[in-house]
Each structure stands twice: as structure tokens, then as C-alpha cells.
Amino acid sequence: MASGDLATFDEANFASAVLERQGLSVVEFWSTTCAPCRQLTMVLGQIQPELPDGVVIGKVNADENMGLVERFGVRAVPTVLFIKDGTVVETRTGVDRRQVLKKIIEAHA
């Protein structure tokens, strides 16, 4: 994966790519009509190369994956789930500053 490219998760690969893996996965739920989502995706792409090994950052299109939206109780986009070893350890809604996101990721990595 190139620097700044985020993985794409959907209902078909979410279990194997996120829930069944060891380590931290950072999952952004986004929508094509959401301007703050584009901003958050950019921030996550910028910090990705600076993160500890084993941290995976990806995104889920909320409009196309309603099963995941319902399963994780996503009520607004952007929402970021921090999932470690298959368990949600933290949830954030809205756009956080780069430093805030990096600190959360490093705390759970």
C-alpha cells in the first residue's frame, strides 16, 4: 500500500481484514456527500506513514455497507472506530486534529 493510501473495507472483507486480525485497525465510516469525511481521510492518509508497524487504516463507505453501519451503531459520518484484536476500543465522531488521532492510535497500538 502506497503512503497515504487507505485500505478499503466492506461487508465482504470486514471480518477477515479487521475483526479477525491481531493488532489495531482504524476504520473510518464515510460518505461521498460528506465534506468533513474527505478532510478526515486526508488527515488519516498523512499520519499513516508515521504509525507503528501493524496498524492498519482503512475506510468503509457507509452508504454502500449499511450492515456494518447498523452493526457498529454508526449514526453520523465521519465516524472512526479503533478496533484492536477484534474489539472496538474507542469511537470518535467528526473530524479530530491530526495530533489527537495520532495519540489515540499510539495509545492502542
N, C-alpha and C positions, 0 to 999 in steps of 0.2 A: 504494500500500500504506500503510495507516494505521500510525502509530507503534506499535511493539510487535507488529505482525502479521508473522509469518514466512511466507515463501513455502513452498508445498508441492511437493515433488519426488517423482516416482515413475518407474517404469521407462519410461513413455511419454514423459515430458518431460525426463528427466535429461540426456540428451546435448545437447539444444538449450539448455536452461536453465542448465546448469552446465559441461559439458565443452567446448562449442563457443564459449563466451563469453570475452571478454578481461576480465581483472581477477580479483579474489578472490571466491570463493564459499565460504561457511561452511555446512557441511551436517551437521546433527545427525541421527543414526540413533537412533530412539526406539521405544518400545513402549507400548501403552495400560496395561499392567500394571506399568510401571516408575515408581515414585515419584521417584527421582532424575532421571528424564527430565523430569518436569513442572517440577522445580526448575531444571534447566538451560535449558529452553525459556523460563521466566520471565526468567532472567538474560540470555539472548540477546536477548529482546524489549526488555529495559530498556536494553541498550547499543546496540542498532541505531541509534537516532536520533543517537547521538554519533559514529558511524563516518564515515570518509572517503567521499566520493561514489564510486560504482562498486562498493562492497562489497555483496554480496547474501547474506542469511542465510536459510536455509530448513531444512526438516526432511523426513526420509524415514521413513515407518512401516516399521520393519524386518520386522514380521510380514506385511505385505502386499507387500513388494518383496524377496523372497528372492534374486532375481537380482542386485540391487545389493549386498545383504549379502555374497553369495559373491564377487562381482567385486572388492569392496574389502576383503575379509578381515575384516569386522566380526565380532568374537567375543563382544562384550558391548555392552549398551546402558546408558547413553548413550555413543555414540562420536561424536566430531566430526572431520570431515575438513575441512582447509583446502586448497582446490583453486584454484590460480592458473593461468590460461591453459590449463586442461585437465589440469594435472598436480597430483597430491597433493603438497603441500609440507610438510604436518605433520598428525599424527593425535594425538588426545587421547581417552582413555577415562576415563569417570567425570565427576564434576562439579568443575569448576575455579572458583576465585573469579573474580568479575567483572573485577578488575584484571588477572589472569593472561590471561584470554581477550582482553581489550581490547588488551593488549600484544602478544600473538601476532598478532592481526588487523592491528594497525598496523604490525608488522614486515614483514608480507607484502603489505600493500595497495599 
